[in-house]
Amino acid sequence: MTALLTRPDRERVEETRPRYRLSTLDAKVSPYLFVAPFFVLFAAIGVFPLLYTAYVSLFDWELGADDAKFVGADNYMTLLGDSQFWNALFNTFSIFVLSTAPQLIIAVLLASLLSANLRGKTGWRMGVLLPYVASMVALTIIFGNLFGPQYGLVNDVLTAVGLPAIDWQASTFGSHVAIASMVNWRWTGYNALIVLAAMLAIPREVIEASVVDGAGPIRRFFSITLPMLKPTLIFVVVTSTIGGLQIFTEPLLFAPAGGSGGGSVHQYQTVVLYMYQSAFQQFDLGYASTIAWMLFLIVILVAGLNFWLTRKSVR
């Protein structure tokens, strides 16, 4: 084909061929270069610490020690027989269930209310985000006073209606309810805004067609709105599962003044709190890394189970 062209045309073809190759190479390589910074940072601050934690979990490694003794899977065997770890895991799941289930239900209902034709709807939508913006330490102190065993407002309300006061910090179930209340207060509005964004993205034509067909508000919610929110609900469930199983600040700060985080008999000690105490109070980095990796596996299993259940239940 090139032989049939005149000499000037052949010269132009020869000149444009390297440019074409460079342009083709640029089109193929540029997308990878654009996304490469994220993956480089993720590998540096995400993947490497994760793999290094797995490495440390194979050693009897104390903070500040000059050498570490390789113990293989002994830390994992010790952890499986550690009653305090199983107690912390039970506390974690108990707080997770008490917080996540009501939180997601209220978030969906709140999003439905915020999607209505309200006056000053922008202010209402921003208002539900205020607990998330507020300081976590301040919220924990406030809730610690609300659930105070002697002068707490919650106990005052219980005694006013004839119910006995509860020592929220000493009781296992009571402390779990108090901590779950903090989590719900902080994250319900945040999740409601995520659900609201997906709810507002539902095509109006679908809603109007259902109204023409005679579907009422409740029927439209369960037959149209909820199934179309399925991808968003899966996302919210998975992120809530990850956050709920990694709860740390609330049980750490819920302890009374001078008390240890997790309670006097570990009645509200979570897995992450146990890991923190093993690493920075007992200075056992190897055992703390083992707890971290065990929690990582548990989070993956529970998040995957929630993902599967959400896909099956929301249709």
N, C-alpha and C positions, 0 to 999 in steps of 0.2 A: 504493500500500500504506500509506503513512504517513497518507494522508487518511482512511482507514477507522479509524484509531486514535483513542481519546479524547485530549482535550487533555493530561491528565497523562502518558499513555503517549507522546504525541509529544514532550513536553518531556524525558522520560527518554531517548528515542532520540536527540534532538538533543544531550543532554549526553554520552552514551556514544560518539557518533560520533567526536569528536576523540580520545578515549582509544583507540578501536579503531585509528584511523589511526596514532596514536603507537606503539601496541603492534606493529602490523604493520611500521612503519618500524624499530622497535627490533629485531625479529626478523630483518629483512633486513640491517641495517647492523652490528649488534653483532658477528657473527662476523668481519667484516672489521676492526673496531676491535681485536679481541682478537689477531689475527695480525699487525696492522700494525706493532707495535714490532719484531718480528723482521725484517721486510722493510725497515724504515727503517734499522736497524742494519746489515743485510746490504748495503744500497745504499751506506751511508756508509763501511763498512770493507771491503767486498768488491768491489762493482761499480765504485765510483769509482776506487779504486787500479788496478783492472784496465784501465779505460778511459784513465786518466791515464798508465799505463805504455805503452799503445799510442801515445798522443800523444808522449811523450818519445822513443820509439823512432824517430820521424821527424826527430829533431834530432841534431846533433853537440853534445852537451850534456856539459860537464865539470863535475864537482863543484866548487862555489865560484866558477864563472865568472859574470860579470855578464850575459852574453847567450848565447844559443844560436843556432846556425846551422841553418836548415832544410835537410835533405838528402834528404827524401822517402824513397824505398825504398833508398837507397844502403847503409844499415846492413844491410839484409836481403841485398842482393847481396854485400856484403863477408862476411857471416856464412856464406853458402852456399859461398864459396870459402875459408873459414877452416879449415885442416887441424886446428888445435887444437880447434875446436868439434866436428868429426867424430870426433876421437880421444876427446873427453870424452863424446860421445854413445855411442860404442862401449863405453867403460868403464861408462857408466850402464846400458846394456842388458845387458852381461855380468854386472855385480853384481846387477842386477834378476832375471835368469834364475837365477843361482846361489842367490839367496836366496828368491825368491817360490815357485818350484816345490816345492823340498823343504819349505819352511815350511808350505804349504797341505796337502801330503800328511801331514806329521807332525801338523799340527793336527787333521785329521780322525781319524787313528788315535788320537791322544791323547784326543780327545773321546770316542771309543768306549770307551777304557779307563776314563775318568772316569765314564762313565754306568753302569758295572757296579756291583754291590752290594759296595762296598769298605768296610772299617772306617775310620772317620774320613774319610769322603769329602769333607766340607767342608774339612778341612785340606789334603787333596791338591788340591782345586780351587782353593783360595786360594794354594797353593804355586806353581802354575804361573804365577801372575801376579806373583811377586816380581821377576823380571828386568825387567818393564815398570815396576815401581814404583821400582827402583833408579836412581841417577843415571846418566845417559848418559855423562857425563865419566868417572865412576869405572869403568864397564863398558869404555869404550874404553881406558883406561889398563891395566886388567887384561888385556884381550885383546891389547893392544900388547906386554905382557910375555910372554904366552903364545906369541905368534908372533914373539918376538924372534929376530933372526938368529943370535945367538951363544949366549945363555943361556936361550932360550925353552923352555918345557916341551914344546911340540909337536915341535921339532927334537930334543930329547932322546929322545922316544919313537921318532922316525923312525930316528935313529942306533942306538938300542937293538935295533931289529929288522933292522938292516943296510941301511937306506935312506939315501941322502945327505941332508944338511941342506939346507934351502931358505932363501934370502934372501927372506922374505915381503914385505919392504918394497920391494925393488929389482925383484922379478919382477912382471911384469904379471898373469899368471894367479894367482900366489901371493898377491899383494895383494888381488885380487878375491875369492879364496876366504876370506882372513882377514876382510875387511870383510863379506862375505856371512854369515860365521859370527856376527859381532856382530849383524847384523840378525835372523838366525834366532833367536838366543838371546833377543833382546829381544821379538820379536813373535809367536813361535809360541804361547806360552801365552795371550796375549791373544786370538788368533784361535781357539784351541781352546775357550775359554770361550764365544765367540759361537756356534760350531758346537754346543757342548754344550747351550746354551740351546735351540737349535732342535731338537736331537735329543731332548731331554726333552719337547718339546711334541708329539712324534709320538703320536697316539692309541694307547693300549695295546691297544685292540680290534683294530687292524690287525696289531700284532705277534703277539698271541695267535692270531688267525685264521691267520697264516702258520705258526705253530708247529703248530697243529692239522692244517694241510695237509701237514706233514712237511718244511717248509723248515728247513735248518740255519742256524747263525749266519752263515756266509759268504754263503749265498744270500740270507738276510734283509737282510744289509748292502748287497749290491749291487742287489737287486731292490726293496727297500722303503725302507730308511733313506736311501741315497744319493739316489734320485730325489726323496724328500720333503724333502731338504735343499737342493734346487735354488735356491730364492730366497735362502737364507742364503749358499750358496756363491757365487752371483753377486755378492752384496753384498761378501763377503770378497775375492773376486778383484778387483773394481773398486777397493775401498779399498786393497788391497795394491799394485795397479798404480800408483795415484796416489802412494802413499807411496814405493814402490820407485824410481820415476822422479824423485823429488824428494830423494833421499838426499844429505845434506850433512854432518851432524855426524861420522859415522864416518870418512869419508875426510879430513876436515879435521884431526881429532885423531889419526889413525893415523900421521901423519908423525913421524919420530924427533925427538928434542930438537934444536931449532935448524933443522929442515928445514921446507920449505914444504909446505903442504897440497896433496895431489895427486901428490906424488912429484917427484923431481929431473928426470925427463923426462916428467912428466904421465902416469905409468903407471896411476894410479888417480884421476885428476882427473875428477870428474863434471860434468854440465852446470850444476847449481846451484852447485857450487864454482867453476866457471869464471865464472859470472855474478857471484858474490860478489867474486871477485878483480878482475874488470873494473870493478865499481862502486866498491869500497872500497880497492883497492890501486892500480889504474890510474886511478881517478876518472873513468871514462868512463861516465856514466849512460845516455847514448843507446844505446851498444852493449850495455850490460848489460840495458837494457829490451828490446832486440831479442832477446837470448838468452832472456829471460823469456817473451816472447810466442811464440817458436818452440817452447820447451818446453811451453807451455800447449797449443798445437795438437797437438804430439806426444802429450801425455798424453791428450787427448780421443780421438785416433785409436786409440791402443793400448788405452785403457780400453773404447772401443766395440767394438774387435775381440775383446777378452777377454770382454766381455759376450755377444757373438754366439756365440763358440766355446763358452762355458760353457752357454748355452741349448741348443746343438745336442748337446753331448756328454753332459750330465747329463739323463737321462730316467727 
